[in-house]
Amino acid sequence: MTDAPAPGSGLRVRRVRAAYRQVADQLREQILTGTLPSGTRLPSEAELTGLFGVSRSTVREALRLLASQHLIDTTRGVTGGSFVSNPDADSIADNLGGTLGLLVNTRSMTVSDLLEARLILEPSAARLATERADAEALDMLRATAASTSTLEPDRGFVVHWDFHTTLVSATGNPLLQLMCRPINEVLHSRLDRDRISRAEWERVDRDHVDIYEAVTSGDAEAAERLTREHLHSLRPLYEQMEVRQPAPPRPPSD
């Protein structure tokens, strides 16, 4: 909330947020700080009504807001109630991917923005993977550095994205994985692989093999450089493959 001068009076006021948001804010803060750890059962709606001094409808709106943010899960029945969520990385990545997809579709974010984010994240991840990847991670990366040029489009895309997500996973850093996976999933949904020739995909496949060989040989400088060059080379391909979304309808004029 920001202070704003009241017109004509010089008085500075702070706008008050809706009551349900104030309730949600207090609960969210305690969830995020661990005061209410995962699995904790929140007080009943009636108890929260008394604790916060608000109406039951206000409490319900606050709980709905927290549920929409995947901070709590609500179940019905005798043993039901609202519980602090215990999310896993996959569910968080799925939720982020859905939100990013909405932003791209509303043109608040572009494919170019997503590529820029990958250029910041993935080259550094390739360097870390060179330093940290164990034998199992290297085997998984090798398995994804396969030829995709002869595969049907959907399967080819899956293998293509698998290489990038596996490369990031090889760092052993779950936050990097969480940041990269939704970006790749949204790009997948916005690109038409059929628009690119087999020769171009063969070049992409060779890039993956070169990156894998740099990682497995322990050459961190080469792994980072090759990944950056590879992502730069993908930009014109992605521009060709991008499925343009129709412009949102304009609001009616007065």
Secondary structure by P-SEA (a helix, b strand, c coil): cbbbbcccccbbbbbbccaaaaaaaaaaaaaaacccccccccccaaaaaaaacccaaaaaaaaaaaaaaccbbbbbccccccccccccaaaaaaaaaaaaaaaaaaccccaaaaaaaaaaccaaaaaaaaacccaaaaaaaaaaccccccccaaaaaaaaaaaaaaaaaaaccaaaaaacaaaaaaaaaacccccccaaaaaaaaaaaaaaaaaaaacaaaaaaaaaaaaaaaaaaaaaaaccccccccccccc
